[in-house]
C-alpha cells in the first residue's frame, strides 16, 4: 500500500488500517490516517480504532445514497416488469380459461347433438323392428293360409287336379 504521508506508517497503524479499512482504496486510507494523526492519537489507544471505524462508516454512508438510489431504481424496474408479467399471466390465464370453457361448451353441445341423433336412430330402429315383426307375422299368416288352401285344394280336387291348381297358382305369382 502506497500512502502519501510525510511520516512513515507505524506497524500498528498499518495493521489497524489493513484490518479495518482493507476494502477502501489507498486515498481513503490516507484520508483516515491523516485525520487520526491530526488528532495526535496513538495507534495503541483504543480511540484510534474507534476513529478509524467511524471514518470507515462515514465513507460507507457516503456511498449509500448512490447505492440506495441504484437499488431503488432497480426495484422500481423489477416491480414494473413483475407487474407486466402478472398482467400478461392474468390475460393468458383468462384466455386459457375462456378457451377451455368454450371448448367444453362446444364439446358438450356436440355430445348432446350426437346423443339426440343416437336416440333418433334407436327410435327409428324400434319402429323398423316393429314393422319387420308385423310383416313377419303377416307373412307367416299368409304362408299358413296358403298351406291350408293348398291342402284343401289337393284334397278336394285330387292329386292331379291339385297339381294343376298349384301350377296355375304359382305361375301367376
C-alpha positions in Angstrom: 0.0 0.0 0.0 1.5 3.4 -1.0 0.4 6.3 1.0 1.4 9.9 0.5 2.3 10.9 4.1 5.1 13.0 5.4 5.7 10.5 8.2 6.3 6.7 7.8 3.5 4.4 8.8 3.8 2.8 12.2 3.4 -1.0 12.1 0.5 -0.8 14.5 -1.1 1.9 12.2 -0.6 -0.3 9.2 -2.1 -3.3 10.9 -5.2 -1.4 12.0 -5.6 0.2 8.6 -5.4 -3.1 6.8 -7.7 -4.8 9.3 -10.4 -2.1 9.4 -10.0 -0.3 6.1 -8.7 -3.1 3.8 -11.6 -2.7 1.4 -11.0 1.1 1.0 -8.8 2.4 -1.7 -5.4 3.9 -0.8 -6.7 7.5 -1.0 -9.4 6.8 1.5 -7.0 5.1 3.8 -4.6 8.1 3.7 -7.6 10.4 4.5 -8.5 8.4 7.6 -4.9 8.1 8.8 -4.3 11.8 8.3 -7.4 12.6 10.5 -6.1 10.2 13.2 -2.6 11.8 13.1 -4.1 15.4 13.1 -5.8 14.5 16.4 -2.5 13.0 17.6 -3.9 9.7 18.7 -1.5 6.9 19.4 -2.1 3.7 17.4 -2.2 1.7 20.7 -5.0 3.9 22.0 -8.5 2.3 21.7 -9.7 5.7 20.4 -7.5 5.1 17.3 -9.5 2.1 16.3 -12.8 3.8 17.1 -11.9 6.8 14.9 -10.8 4.6 12.1 -14.1 2.6 12.4 -16.1 5.9 12.5 -14.3 7.3 9.4 -14.9 4.0 7.6 -18.6 4.2 8.4 -18.7 7.8 7.2 -17.1 6.6 3.9 -19.6 3.8 3.5 -22.5 6.2 4.3 -21.2 8.5 1.6 -21.5 5.6 -0.8 -25.0 4.6 0.3 -27.1 7.3 -1.3 -25.9 6.3 -4.7 -26.3 2.6 -3.9 -29.7 3.2 -2.4 -30.8 5.2 -5.5 -29.5 2.5 -7.8 -31.3 -0.2 -5.7 -34.5 1.9 -5.7 -34.4 2.3 -9.5 -33.7 -1.4 -9.9 -36.5 -2.2 -7.5 -38.9 0.0 -9.4 -37.9 -1.6 -12.7 -38.2 -5.0 -11.3 -41.6 -4.2 -9.9 -42.7 -2.8 -13.3 -41.5 -6.0 -15.1 -43.2 -8.2 -12.5 -46.4 -6.2 -12.9 -46.3 -6.6 -16.6 -45.7 -10.3 -16.3 -48.6 -10.6 -13.8 -50.9 -8.7 -16.2 -49.7 -10.9 -19.1 -50.2 -14.1 -16.9 -53.6 -13.0 -15.9 -54.5 -12.3 -19.5 -53.1 -15.6 -20.7 -54.9 -17.4 -17.8 -58.2 -15.7 -18.7 -57.7 -16.7 -22.4 -57.0 -20.3 -21.4 -60.0 -20.4 -19.1 -62.2 -18.8 -21.8 -60.9 -21.1 -24.5 -61.3 -24.1 -22.2 -64.8 -23.0 -21.3 -65.7 -22.6 -25.0 -64.1 -26.0 -25.8 -66.0 -27.7 -23.0 -69.2 -26.0 -24.0 -68.8 -26.9 -27.7 -67.8 -30.5 -26.8 -70.9 -30.8 -24.6 -73.1 -29.3 -27.3 -71.6 -31.8 -29.9 -72.2 -34.7 -27.5 -75.8 -33.6 -26.9 -76.3 -33.5 -30.7 -74.8 -37.0 -31.1 -77.0 -38.3 -28.2 -80.1 -36.9 -29.9 -79.1 -38.5 -33.2 -78.5 -41.8 -31.4 -81.9 -41.6 -29.7 -83.5 -40.9 -33.1 -81.7 -43.9 -34.6 -82.8 -46.0 -31.7 -86.4 -44.8 -32.2 -86.2 -45.4 -36.0 -84.7 -48.9 -35.3 -87.5 -49.7 -32.9 -90.1 -48.5 -35.5 -88.4 -50.6 -38.2 -88.2 -53.6 -35.9 -91.9 -53.3 -35.2 -92.6 -53.1 -38.9 -90.5 -56.2 -39.5 -92.2 -58.0 -36.7 -95.6 -57.1 -38.2 -94.6 -58.0 -41.7 -93.2 -61.4 -40.5 -96.5 -62.1 -38.7 -98.4 -61.2 -41.8 -96.1 -63.4 -44.0 -96.5 -66.3 -41.5 -100.3 -65.9 -41.6 -100.2 -65.8 -45.5 -98.0 -68.8 -45.6 -100.3 -70.6 -43.2 -103.3 -69.6 -45.3 -101.6 -70.8 -48.5 -100.8 -74.1 -46.9 -104.4 -74.5 -45.8 -105.6 -73.5 -49.3 -103.2 -75.8 -51.0 -104.1 -78.7 -48.7 -107.8 -78.1 -49.2 -107.3 -77.8 -53.0 -105.2 -81.0 -53.2 -107.7 -82.8 -51.0 -110.8 -81.6 -52.9 -109.6 -82.0 -56.4 -107.5 -84.9 -56.1 -103.8 -85.1 -56.6 -103.7 -84.3 -60.3 -106.1 -81.6 -60.3 -104.3 -80.3 -57.2 -101.0 -80.2 -59.2 -102.7 -78.3 -61.9 -104.1 -75.8 -59.4 -100.6 -75.5 -57.8 -99.1 -74.9 -61.2 -101.6 -72.3 -62.1 -101.4 -70.7 -58.8 -97.6 -70.5 -58.7 -97.3 -69.4 -62.3 -99.4 -66.4 -61.6 -97.0 -65.2 -59.0 
